[in-house]
Amino acid sequence: MDYVSALVPPVVMAVFFVGLIVTIVKSQGGDKKAKEDAAVDAAIARAEAARQAGPRPSDI
């Protein structure tokens, strides 16, 4: 019975991992995609604006 106790943790982790992957794949796209894309675009725009602004006097 030692082999059963040795196999249970990897099998349980594999099942949870497959569930995680399925959840991630199902949540891609759909009605939330535009909102997620807008949030990423806004974050990129903020980072680009901060990079172009250069260092602030308080940073020097």
Backbone bond lengths (Angstrom), bond angles and torsions (degrees), N, CA, C in turn:
res aa  C-N    CA-C-N  psi(-1)  N-CA   C-N-CA  omega(-1)  CA-C   N-CA-C  phi
1 M - - - 1.447 - - 1.525 112.07 -
2 D 1.331 117.11 -8.19 1.455 119.25 178.55 1.526 111.45 -63.69
3 Y 1.332 116.51 -32.18 1.455 118.88 -179.45 1.519 111.32 -67.03
4 V 1.333 117.79 -32.10 1.466 120.54 178.29 1.528 109.61 -66.71
5 S 1.321 117.51 -46.56 1.463 120.34 179.98 1.526 111.34 -66.99
6 A 1.312 118.01 -25.73 1.456 121.25 177.45 1.530 111.53 -77.40
7 L 1.337 117.28 -28.69 1.465 120.71 -177.53 1.521 113.82 -89.70
8 V 1.315 118.48 -21.85 1.466 120.74 -174.64 1.537 112.41 -62.44
9 P 1.331 121.07 -49.90 1.471 118.70 -178.28 1.534 114.26 -59.29
10 P 1.334 120.36 -44.54 1.468 118.10 178.09 1.532 112.82 -64.81
11 V 1.311 116.78 -35.67 1.463 119.65 179.78 1.527 109.96 -67.50
12 V 1.324 116.93 -42.51 1.466 120.64 178.82 1.529 109.97 -63.39
13 M 1.331 117.08 -43.73 1.467 119.90 178.79 1.525 111.00 -64.30
14 A 1.308 117.80 -37.86 1.462 121.07 178.92 1.529 110.86 -64.68
15 V 1.319 116.83 -41.24 1.469 120.66 178.99 1.527 110.14 -63.34
16 F 1.332 117.67 -45.85 1.461 120.27 178.75 1.532 111.19 -64.92
17 F 1.314 117.59 -37.58 1.458 120.97 179.11 1.526 110.70 -64.45
18 V 1.312 117.11 -43.93 1.471 120.73 177.79 1.522 109.62 -62.03
19 G 1.328 117.47 -41.63 1.463 120.75 177.16 1.520 111.83 -61.66
20 L 1.326 116.86 -40.26 1.459 120.98 177.95 1.519 111.18 -63.10
21 I 1.319 116.75 -45.95 1.466 121.01 179.64 1.524 110.83 -62.26
22 V 1.321 117.14 -43.12 1.469 120.61 179.18 1.524 110.16 -62.06
23 T 1.327 117.14 -41.84 1.466 120.87 179.01 1.523 111.00 -63.88
24 I 1.321 117.40 -42.72 1.463 120.74 179.35 1.522 110.64 -63.57
25 V 1.316 117.18 -44.52 1.457 120.61 -178.78 1.522 111.08 -65.12
26 K 1.328 117.24 -40.49 1.465 120.37 -179.39 1.519 111.77 -68.72
27 S 1.329 118.02 -29.27 1.460 120.11 -176.99 1.527 112.57 -84.42
28 Q 1.320 118.34 -5.24 1.458 120.98 178.50 1.523 109.60 -77.99
29 G 1.321 115.23 140.55 1.463 119.59 177.12 1.506 111.96 74.32
30 G 1.290 116.63 -155.54 1.454 121.30 179.13 1.515 111.91 75.02
31 D 1.332 115.09 -156.54 1.450 120.21 -175.25 1.528 112.76 -72.85
32 K 1.311 118.56 -17.83 1.462 121.70 -179.76 1.529 112.62 -86.22
33 K 1.326 117.31 -12.65 1.462 120.52 -174.06 1.524 112.29 -61.05
34 A 1.311 118.35 -44.28 1.465 120.99 -178.51 1.521 110.59 -62.89
35 K 1.320 117.10 -40.39 1.469 120.90 179.68 1.529 110.57 -65.85
36 E 1.323 117.13 -43.08 1.464 121.14 178.80 1.524 110.76 -65.14
37 D 1.333 116.77 -42.30 1.462 120.55 179.32 1.526 110.76 -63.47
38 A 1.334 117.01 -39.78 1.462 120.54 179.26 1.526 110.75 -65.02
39 A 1.322 117.57 -39.60 1.459 120.80 179.16 1.527 111.02 -65.21
40 V 1.325 117.19 -41.04 1.464 120.75 178.65 1.525 110.34 -67.48
41 D 1.327 117.63 -42.79 1.462 120.66 178.55 1.529 111.09 -61.65
42 A 1.329 117.63 -39.87 1.465 120.93 179.02 1.524 110.80 -65.80
43 A 1.323 117.64 -40.86 1.463 120.78 179.21 1.530 110.68 -65.39
44 I 1.316 116.99 -40.53 1.461 120.82 178.25 1.527 110.35 -65.43
45 A 1.331 117.18 -40.97 1.465 120.75 179.25 1.526 110.70 -63.89
46 R 1.347 117.62 -40.73 1.466 120.41 178.18 1.527 110.54 -64.22
47 A 1.306 116.91 -43.01 1.462 120.25 -179.87 1.528 110.89 -65.09
48 E 1.311 116.76 -40.71 1.465 120.37 179.37 1.527 110.41 -66.41
49 A 1.324 118.26 -41.08 1.463 121.39 178.98 1.525 110.49 -64.52
50 A 1.309 117.42 -40.09 1.463 120.84 179.26 1.528 110.51 -67.59
51 R 1.323 116.80 -36.63 1.461 119.97 179.56 1.524 110.82 -68.01
52 Q 1.322 116.67 -40.16 1.458 120.40 -178.98 1.526 111.88 -73.15
53 A 1.316 117.76 -27.57 1.457 121.50 -179.12 1.525 111.10 -68.49
54 G 1.295 117.08 -25.86 1.456 121.06 179.53 1.520 111.14 80.74
55 P 1.333 116.21 -176.55 1.466 119.11 -178.02 1.519 110.68 -71.43
56 R 1.333 115.19 143.91 1.464 121.12 175.88 1.533 107.78 -82.56
57 P 1.329 116.90 156.80 1.472 118.86 178.01 1.533 113.00 -57.08
58 S 1.309 117.46 -30.94 1.470 119.66 179.48 1.526 111.67 -72.26
59 D 1.340 117.98 -18.97 1.461 121.14 179.03 1.520 112.69 -82.07
60 I 1.320 116.86 -15.20 1.472 120.21 -175.95 1.512 110.83 -90.19
